[in-house]
């Protein structure tokens, strides 16, 4: 993320989102000589009911405090959902924000005890998707779920993780959008800067998806993974916030085939040493 991108988050977001809205979606004729993939600036301004000059100032970072009414109009034109609109509003501040000093992410002792006692794959992750703690069954499910790994980095750069995810394309989209939501306007956080820089240099997929400025929550749901030993597993995922961290649990439908496979993994985990984190 460049210094310019950090200084003008609102403009970058508006540019990225208008490029994703087609004239047809906005009720406009496409025309034959369009040079932009989505809407032109003046088209966004017209549909939002603001002047083209004012919209240009917003994109170029010359006006960083548009009214909520203007932002709501832009959200409508850009076809933002509720979460995306919330993110847009969060990029705007009426006064300078103090520089935040975040505490190091540490896992409380009680969470380590909880991880050791639960009978399903479980781990603790930080805001940047760093794995901070995990139990043996989580590591048996995936060796990338042990402390020292970053889930986003593994997903984009580790071929084993890409094979593990049955729908890697969708997983990458979801993780990157959730990562941007987690960052919000905290673009000076050293961990975020480090990770964005590494992935931007190493992953073409990250660069393409990061440029879209998608935002999404990565909460509970159901996923299917391909384990190299027990095969396909259909697992539910829940994320529980604890002291600024997230406790993540994977579990299967009780009595089903995936549940039996998890039990097999549990028995293997009792005798298999964990791999060293990279």
C-alpha positions as CSV (number, residue, x, y, z in Angstrom):
1,X,0.0,0.0,0.0
2,X,1.6,3.3,-1.1
3,X,1.7,6.5,0.9
4,X,-0.7,8.0,-1.6
5,X,-3.2,5.1,-1.1
6,X,-3.0,5.5,2.7
7,X,-3.5,9.3,2.4
8,X,-6.6,9.0,0.1
9,X,-8.5,5.9,1.1
10,X,-11.8,7.5,0.2
11,X,-10.7,8.4,-3.3
12,X,-9.2,5.0,-3.9
13,X,-12.3,3.2,-2.8
14,X,-14.6,5.4,-5.0
15,X,-12.4,4.8,-8.1
16,X,-12.3,1.0,-7.5
17,X,-16.0,0.7,-7.0
18,X,-17.2,2.8,-9.9
19,X,-15.0,0.6,-12.2
20,X,-17.1,-2.4,-11.1
21,X,-20.5,-0.9,-12.0
22,X,-21.5,-1.2,-15.7
23,X,-23.5,1.5,-17.4
24,X,-26.3,-1.1,-17.9
25,X,-26.5,-1.7,-14.2
26,X,-26.8,2.1,-13.6
27,X,-29.5,2.5,-16.3
28,X,-27.2,4.3,-18.7
29,X,-26.5,3.5,-22.4
30,X,-23.2,1.8,-22.8
31,X,-22.1,3.6,-25.9
32,X,-19.4,2.5,-28.3
33,X,-16.3,4.5,-27.3
34,X,-16.0,4.0,-23.6
35,X,-12.4,4.1,-22.2
36,X,-13.2,3.1,-18.7
37,X,-14.4,-0.4,-17.6
38,X,-17.2,1.0,-15.4
39,X,-18.9,4.4,-14.8
40,X,-17.2,7.7,-15.7
41,X,-16.7,10.2,-12.9
42,X,-19.3,12.6,-14.4
43,X,-21.8,9.7,-14.6
44,X,-21.4,8.9,-10.9
45,X,-21.8,12.6,-10.1
46,X,-25.0,12.9,-12.2
47,X,-26.6,9.8,-10.7
48,X,-25.6,10.8,-7.1
49,X,-27.0,14.3,-7.6
50,X,-23.7,16.2,-7.0
51,X,-21.5,18.3,-9.3
52,X,-18.8,16.6,-11.4
53,X,-16.3,19.1,-9.9
54,X,-17.2,18.1,-6.4
55,X,-17.0,14.4,-7.1
56,X,-13.6,14.9,-8.7
57,X,-12.4,16.6,-5.5
58,X,-13.6,13.6,-3.5
59,X,-11.7,11.1,-5.7
60,X,-8.5,13.2,-5.6
61,X,-8.6,13.6,-1.9
62,X,-9.2,17.4,-1.9
63,X,-12.4,17.0,0.1
64,X,-12.3,14.3,2.8
65,X,-15.4,15.2,4.7
66,X,-18.5,14.7,2.5
67,X,-21.8,14.7,4.3
68,X,-23.6,11.4,5.2
69,X,-26.2,12.3,2.6
70,X,-23.6,12.5,-0.2
71,X,-22.0,9.2,0.9
72,X,-25.4,7.5,1.0
73,X,-26.1,8.7,-2.6
74,X,-22.7,7.5,-3.7
75,X,-23.3,4.1,-2.0
76,X,-26.6,3.8,-3.9
77,X,-25.0,4.6,-7.3
78,X,-22.1,2.3,-6.6
79,X,-24.4,-0.5,-5.6
80,X,-22.8,-1.0,-2.2
81,X,-24.4,-3.4,0.2
82,X,-24.9,-2.6,3.9
83,X,-21.4,-3.8,5.0
84,X,-19.7,-1.9,2.1
85,X,-21.7,1.2,2.9
86,X,-20.6,1.0,6.5
87,X,-17.0,0.7,5.4
88,X,-17.4,3.7,3.1
89,X,-18.7,5.8,6.0
90,X,-15.8,4.6,8.2
91,X,-13.3,6.1,5.7
92,X,-14.6,9.6,6.5
93,X,-13.8,11.6,9.6
94,X,-14.8,15.1,10.6
95,X,-11.6,15.7,12.5
96,X,-8.0,14.3,12.6
97,X,-7.8,10.9,14.2
98,X,-5.1,10.3,16.9
99,X,-2.5,7.8,16.0
100,X,-3.5,4.5,17.5
101,X,-1.0,2.4,19.5
102,X,-2.1,-1.1,19.5
103,X,-1.1,-3.6,22.1
104,X,0.7,-6.7,21.1
105,X,-1.7,-9.6,20.4
106,X,-1.3,-12.1,23.3
107,X,-3.5,-15.1,23.9
108,X,-4.8,-15.3,27.5
109,X,-4.0,-18.4,29.5
110,X,-7.6,-19.4,29.7
111,X,-7.8,-19.6,25.9
112,X,-4.9,-22.0,25.9
113,X,-6.7,-24.1,28.4
114,X,-9.9,-24.0,26.3
115,X,-8.0,-25.0,23.2
116,X,-6.6,-28.0,25.0
117,X,-10.0,-29.1,26.2
118,X,-12.3,-28.8,23.2
119,X,-12.6,-31.9,21.0
120,X,-12.7,-30.1,17.6
121,X,-10.1,-28.3,15.5
122,X,-9.7,-24.8,17.2
123,X,-7.3,-22.0,17.0
124,X,-6.9,-18.3,17.8
125,X,-6.2,-15.7,15.2
126,X,-5.3,-12.0,15.2
127,X,-6.6,-9.1,13.2
128,X,-4.2,-9.8,10.3
129,X,-5.1,-13.5,10.3
130,X,-1.9,-14.6,12.1
131,X,-2.4,-17.9,13.9
132,X,-1.5,-17.2,17.6
133,X,-2.5,-20.5,19.2
134,X,-4.1,-23.8,18.2
135,X,-4.8,-27.3,19.5
136,X,-3.4,-30.5,18.1
137,X,-6.6,-31.4,16.2
138,X,-6.4,-28.1,14.3
139,X,-2.8,-28.9,13.3
140,X,-3.9,-32.4,12.3
141,X,-6.5,-30.7,10.1
142,X,-3.9,-28.4,8.5
143,X,-0.3,-27.8,9.6
144,X,-0.8,-24.2,8.5
145,X,-3.0,-23.8,11.5
146,X,-0.2,-23.7,14.1
147,X,1.3,-20.6,15.6
148,X,3.7,-18.7,13.3
149,X,1.6,-19.1,10.2
150,X,-0.5,-16.4,8.6
151,X,-3.7,-17.7,7.1
152,X,-3.9,-15.2,4.2
153,X,-0.2,-15.7,3.3
154,X,-0.7,-19.5,3.3
155,X,-3.8,-19.3,1.1
156,X,-2.1,-17.2,-1.5
157,X,1.4,-18.5,-1.5
158,X,1.4,-22.1,-0.3
159,X,0.4,-24.7,-2.9
160,X,-0.6,-27.2,-0.2
161,X,-3.1,-24.8,1.2
162,X,-4.5,-24.0,-2.2
163,X,-5.0,-27.8,-2.8
164,X,-6.6,-28.0,0.7
165,X,-9.3,-25.5,-0.2
166,X,-11.9,-27.1,-2.4
167,X,-12.9,-23.7,-3.8
168,X,-9.7,-21.8,-3.6
169,X,-10.9,-19.0,-5.9
170,X,-13.8,-18.2,-3.6
171,X,-11.7,-18.6,-0.5
172,X,-9.1,-16.1,-1.7
173,X,-11.8,-13.5,-2.6
174,X,-13.4,-13.9,0.8
175,X,-10.2,-13.7,2.8
176,X,-8.8,-10.6,1.0
177,X,-12.1,-8.8,1.3
178,X,-12.2,-9.7,5.0
179,X,-8.6,-8.6,5.4
180,X,-9.5,-5.1,4.0
181,X,-12.4,-4.9,6.4
182,X,-10.2,-5.8,9.3
183,X,-7.7,-3.0,8.3
184,X,-10.4,-0.3,7.9
185,X,-8.6,3.0,8.1
186,X,-5.8,1.6,10.3
187,X,-3.4,1.6,7.3
188,X,-0.3,2.5,9.3
189,X,-0.3,-0.6,11.4
190,X,3.1,-2.2,10.8
191,X,1.8,-5.7,10.6
192,X,-0.7,-4.8,7.9
193,X,1.8,-2.7,6.0
194,X,4.3,-5.7,6.1
195,X,1.7,-8.2,4.9
196,X,0.2,-6.1,2.2
197,X,3.7,-5.3,0.8
198,X,4.8,-9.0,0.8
199,X,1.6,-10.2,-0.9
200,X,1.5,-7.4,-3.4
201,X,5.0,-8.4,-4.5
202,X,4.4,-12.2,-4.4
203,X,0.8,-12.8,-5.6
204,X,-0.8,-11.6,-8.8
205,X,-4.1,-12.8,-7.4
206,X,-3.7,-10.6,-4.4
207,X,-2.9,-7.6,-6.5
208,X,-6.0,-8.1,-8.7
209,X,-8.4,-8.6,-5.8
210,X,-6.9,-5.9,-3.6
211,X,-7.4,-3.4,-6.3
212,X,-11.2,-4.1,-6.2
213,X,-11.5,-2.8,-2.7
214,X,-14.0,-5.5,-1.8
215,X,-15.0,-5.6,1.9
216,X,-16.6,-8.6,3.5
217,X,-17.1,-10.2,6.9
218,X,-15.5,-13.6,7.3
219,X,-17.7,-15.0,10.0
220,X,-19.4,-18.3,10.5
221,X,-20.3,-20.6,7.6
222,X,-19.7,-24.0,6.1
223,X,-16.7,-25.0,4.0
224,X,-15.4,-28.1,2.2
225,X,-11.7,-28.9,2.4
226,X,-9.5,-31.7,0.9
227,X,-7.4,-33.4,3.6
228,X,-4.4,-35.3,2.1
229,X,-5.0,-38.3,4.4
230,X,-8.8,-38.6,5.2
231,X,-10.1,-36.9,2.0
232,X,-13.0,-34.5,1.7
233,X,-14.4,-32.9,4.8
234,X,-17.5,-30.7,5.1
235,X,-17.1,-28.5,8.1
236,X,-18.9,-25.7,9.9
237,X,-16.9,-22.7,11.1
238,X,-17.7,-20.4,13.9
239,X,-15.7,-17.3,15.1
240,X,-16.0,-16.1,18.6
241,X,-14.5,-12.7,19.7
242,X,-12.4,-12.9,22.8
243,X,-10.3,-9.9,24.1
244,X,-9.8,-8.5,20.7
245,X,-8.9,-11.9,19.2
246,X,-10.9,-14.5,17.4
247,X,-11.4,-18.1,18.6
248,X,-12.1,-20.2,15.5
249,X,-13.7,-23.6,15.7
250,X,-14.3,-26.2,13.0
251,X,-16.8,-29.0,13.5
252,X,-18.8,-31.5,11.5
253,X,-22.4,-32.7,11.6
254,X,-22.6,-35.2,14.4
255,X,-22.6,-38.8,13.2
256,X,-21.8,-37.9,9.6
257,X,-19.0,-39.0,7.4
258,X,-16.9,-35.9,8.1
259,X,-17.5,-36.4,11.8
260,X,-16.0,-39.9,11.6
261,X,-13.0,-38.5,9.7
262,X,-12.4,-35.8,12.4
263,X,-12.4,-38.6,15.0
264,X,-9.8,-40.4,12.9
265,X,-7.7,-37.2,12.7
266,X,-8.0,-36.8,16.5
267,X,-6.6,-40.3,17.1
268,X,-3.8,-39.5,14.7
269,X,-3.1,-36.2,16.4
270,X,-2.4,-38.0,19.7
271,X,0.6,-39.7,18.3
272,X,1.8,-37.4,15.5
273,X,4.3,-34.6,16.5
274,X,3.5,-31.1,15.2
275,X,5.6,-29.6,12.4
276,X,7.7,-26.6,13.0
277,X,6.2,-23.4,11.8
278,X,7.7,-21.5,9.0
